[in-house]
Amino acid sequence: MASGDPDLILVGGGLASSLIAWRLALDRPELKVVVVERDGRLGGKHTWSFFDGDISAEDRAWLVPATPHRWEGGYDIYFPGLSRSLATPYNSMTSEGLHEAVAPLLGDRLIRGEAVVVAPDSVTLADQSVIRARGVIDARGPAPTPHLDLGWQLFLGRTVRLTEPHGLTRPTIMDATVTQGDAYRFVYLLPFDERTVLVEDTYYVDGSRLDRDIIRRRIDDYIRSRGWTVEAVIDEEEGVLPIALDGDIDAFWAEGAPVARAGLSAALFHPTTGYSLLDAVATARLVAEADDLSGEGLRALLEGHSKRIWADRAFYRLLDRMLFRAAEPSKRWSVMRRFYGLSEPLVRRFYAGRSTTLDKARILTGKPPVPIHRALRQLRETGLGRSA
């Protein structure tokens, strides 16, 4: 490594990469960190949301500059036969806020370019220029793999400005009273001000194809059903998030180049919700505290972290198999309705990925809202069923 080379290259400018760069700038400003992002802008076009219980108060304080929206009053959920308000405060980070917070810390070390070859100590760009460093982390997002069994959470959201106030005082995390069809479908609402709201149509489905035109029409229909009139469409975002059902994490990490990975490409996301911010925060802290930032050291650190998290979250993958394999697609909503009838502390710990043994027993106790023979099959197909 030459004296002018960076200490670390982060490939991809998404959430995981941006938070690592941000945390290193705060904790270890002497390090030279480069981010290579194809579009030259951090965060893409996304909104990342999280509950107060997902991360520590210290980390919430760190993220405030990129998190313009916070609802102290909690959130609402709606299902056929169940409407409920929960008190846990909710927060939303925006890609614009993330870029504005982190890009100035990087300056000219935010490089616009497409990485075509990523090695443990170098990155080759499309123009054949090579950047060398002590270590490299690949955080470009998930690639197709035969080693993870996945369902998908698909969504498209529109931020709209209405002609009149919408009347919402807190987010609606799930409005599952909408027509279901062959997927678990719900509408997600974030009221940014009295006339501006993000309306997001979301589906838990078996395939990863996003039909934008159909979803846009359904968003329009939903807006009309609320009696709202759109003055302007301000923005649009979309996502195709993996939902983990099963997999071979060792084979997953053995494929591809022996490079450190972060974010979705490291299978670091909540298996059921698809939320990735809490894992991105934890990864940023982990890297910032690392003594060895070599390519080999980072690979060992992040692979070990990913495998520990994967093992810890086996229970959530079991629940996902119940949702995707045991429930009829048009009845998947009933699994979620039963869950949201449980205690608020249990729900809070579930979202944070910290369900207790008693929580797990409570979730599985009683008559399941799926055919019993299908539920038992999913229990038999995992070691959880034999050890519980």
Long-range contacts (C-beta under 8 A, 24 or more apart in sequence): 1-121, 1-132, 1-133, 1-134, 2-132, 5-32, 5-131, 5-132, 5-133, 5-134, 6-32, 6-33, 6-34, 6-109, 6-131, 6-133, 6-134, 7-31, 7-32, 7-33, 7-133, 7-134, 7-135, 7-293, 8-32, 8-33, 8-34, 8-133, 8-134, 8-135, 8-136, 8-137, 8-293, 9-33, 9-34, 9-35, 9-36, 9-122, 9-123, 9-131, 9-133, 9-135, 9-136, 9-137, 10-34, 10-35, 10-36, 10-136, 10-137, 10-139, 10-262, 11-36, 11-115, 11-118, 11-123, 11-136, 11-137, 11-138, 11-139, 11-140, 12-36, 12-37, 12-115, 12-138, 12-139, 12-140, 12-141, 12-263, 13-37, 13-38, 13-39, 13-40, 13-41, 13-42, 13-43, 13-44, 13-110, 14-42, 14-43, 14-44, 14-139, 14-140, 14-141, 14-263, 15-43, 15-46, 15-48, 15-98, 15-263, 15-276, 15-277, 15-280, 16-139, 16-262, 16-263, 16-264, 16-266, 16-268, 16-276, 16-279, 16-280, 16-283, 16-284, 17-42, 17-137, 17-139, 17-262, 17-263, 18-42, 18-43, 18-98, 18-99, 18-102, 19-280, 19-281, 19-283, 19-284, 20-137, 20-139, 20-262, 20-283, 20-284, 20-287, 20-288, 21-102, 21-105, 21-106, 22-62, 22-101, 22-102, 22-105, 22-284, 23-62, 23-284, 23-285, 23-287, 23-288, 24-284, 24-287, 24-288, 25-102, 25-105, 25-106, 26-62, 26-288, 27-288, 27-289, 28-288, 31-293, 32-109, 33-106, 33-109, 34-106, 34-109, 34-110, 34-111, 34-131, 34-133, 35-106, 35-109, 35-110, 35-111, 36-111, 36-113, 36-115, 36-123, 36-125, 36-131, 37-110, 37-111, 37-112, 37-113, 38-112, 38-113, 38-114, 38-115, 39-112, 40-110, 40-111, 40-112, 41-99, 41-103, 42-95, 42-98, 42-99, 42-102, 42-103, 42-110, 43-94, 43-95, 43-96, 43-98, 43-99, 44-95, 45-95, 45-235, 45-236, 45-237, 46-94, 46-95, 46-237, 46-239, 47-92, 47-93, 47-94, 47-95, 47-157, 47-190, 47-198, 47-237, 48-92, 48-93, 48-275, 48-276, 48-277, 49-90, 49-91, 49-92, 49-93, 49-171, 49-190, 49-275, 49-277, 50-90, 50-91, 50-93, 50-275, 50-277, 50-278, 51-88, 51-89, 51-90, 51-91, 51-348, 51-351, 51-352, 52-88, 52-89, 52-90, 52-91, 53-88, 53-348, 53-349, 53-351, 53-352, 54-275, 54-277, 54-278, 54-351, 54-352, 55-277, 55-278, 55-281, 59-281, 59-285, 60-91, 63-91, 63-93, 63-281, 65-97, 65-100, 65-101, 66-93, 66-94, 66-97, 66-98, 66-100, 66-101, 66-102, 67-91, 67-92, 67-93, 67-94, 67-97, 68-92, 68-94, 68-97, 69-94, 69-190, 69-192, 71-170, 71-171, 73-169, 73-170, 74-170, 75-170, 75-171, 75-172, 75-173, 76-170, 76-171, 76-172, 76-173, 77-172, 77-173, 77-174, 77-175, 77-176, 77-340, 78-172, 78-174, 78-175, 78-176, 78-177, 79-174, 79-176, 79-177, 79-333, 79-336, 79-337, 79-340, 80-176, 80-177, 80-333, 80-337, 81-337, 82-337, 82-340, 82-341, 84-340, 84-341, 85-170, 86-344, 86-347, 87-344, 88-344, 88-347, 88-348, 90-170, 90-171, 90-173, 92-190, 93-277, 115-140, 118-257, 118-259, 119-257, 119-259, 119-295, 120-257, 120-258, 120-259, 120-260, 120-294, 120-295, 120-296, 120-298, 120-299, 121-294, 121-295, 134-293, 134-294, 134-295, 135-260, 135-293, 135-294, 135-295, 135-297, 135-298, 136-259, 136-260, 136-295, 136-298, 137-259, 137-260, 137-261, 137-262, 137-287, 137-298, 137-302, 138-257, 138-259, 138-260, 138-261, 138-262, 138-265, 139-261, 139-262, 139-263, 139-265, 140-265, 141-263, 141-264, 141-265, 142-242, 142-264, 142-265, 143-256, 143-265, 145-252, 145-255, 147-247, 147-248, 147-249, 147-251, 147-252, 147-255, 148-242, 148-244, 148-246, 148-247, 148-248, 148-252, 148-267, 149-244, 149-245, 149-246, 149-247, 150-242, 150-243, 150-244, 150-245, 150-247, 151-204, 151-205, 151-206, 151-242, 151-243, 151-245, 151-320, 151-323, 151-324, 152-204, 152-205, 152-206, 152-207, 152-208, 152-240, 152-241, 152-242, 152-243, 153-202, 153-203, 153-204, 153-239, 153-240, 153-241, 153-242, 153-243, 153-274, 154-202, 154-203, 154-205, 154-208, 154-209, 154-210, 154-239, 154-240, 154-241, 155-188, 155-200, 155-201, 155-202, 155-203, 155-215, 155-238, 155-239, 155-241, 156-200, 156-201, 156-210, 156-212, 156-215, 156-216, 156-219, 156-236, 156-237, 156-238, 157-188, 157-198, 157-199, 157-200, 157-201, 157-219, 157-236, 157-237, 157-238, 158-198, 158-199, 158-200, 158-216, 158-219, 158-233, 158-235, 158-236, 159-192, 159-196, 159-197, 159-198, 159-199, 159-233, 159-234, 159-235, 159-236, 160-196, 160-197, 160-199, 160-223, 160-228, 160-230, 160-231, 160-232, 160-233, 160-234, 161-195, 161-196, 161-230, 161-231, 161-232, 161-233, 161-234, 162-195, 162-196, 162-197, 162-228, 162-229, 162-230, 162-231, 163-195, 163-229, 163-230, 163-231, 164-195, 164-228, 164-229, 165-194, 165-195, 166-191, 166-194, 166-195, 166-197, 166-226, 166-228, 168-197, 174-336, 174-340, 176-333, 176-336, 176-337, 178-218, 178-222, 180-329, 180-330, 180-331, 180-332, 180-333, 181-329, 181-330, 182-329, 182-330, 183-329, 183-332, 184-323, 184-329, 184-332, 184-333, 184-335, 184-336, 185-333, 186-333, 187-219, 187-222, 195-231, 196-234, 199-223, 204-243, 204-323, 204-324, 204-332, 205-329, 206-324, 206-329, 208-240, 210-238, 210-240, 212-238, 241-269, 241-274, 241-276, 242-269, 242-274, 243-271, 243-272, 243-274, 243-320, 243-324, 244-269, 244-271, 244-313, 244-316, 244-317, 244-320, 245-317, 245-320, 245-321, 245-324, 245-325, 246-317, 246-321, 246-381, 246-382, 247-310, 247-317, 249-306, 249-307, 249-310, 249-311, 250-307, 253-303, 253-306, 253-307, 258-299, 259-295, 259-299, 260-295, 260-298, 260-299, 260-301, 260-302, 260-303, 261-302, 261-303, 261-306, 262-287, 262-302, 266-302, 266-303, 266-305, 266-306, 267-306, 267-309, 267-310, 268-305, 268-306, 268-309, 270-313, 270-316, 270-351, 270-353, 271-313, 271-316, 271-317, 271-320, 272-316, 272-319, 272-320, 272-323, 272-350, 273-351, 275-351, 278-352, 278-353, 279-309, 312-353, 313-353, 314-382, 314-383, 314-384, 315-355, 315-360, 315-384, 316-353, 316-355, 317-382, 318-378, 318-379, 318-382, 318-384, 318-385, 319-363, 321-378, 321-381, 321-382, 322-368, 322-370, 322-375, 322-378, 325-374, 325-377, 325-378, 326-368, 326-370, 326-371, 326-374, 326-375, 326-377, 326-378, 327-369, 327-370, 327-374, 331-369, 331-370, 334-369, 334-370, 335-368, 335-369, 335-370, 337-369, 338-369, 339-363, 360-388, 361-388, 364-388
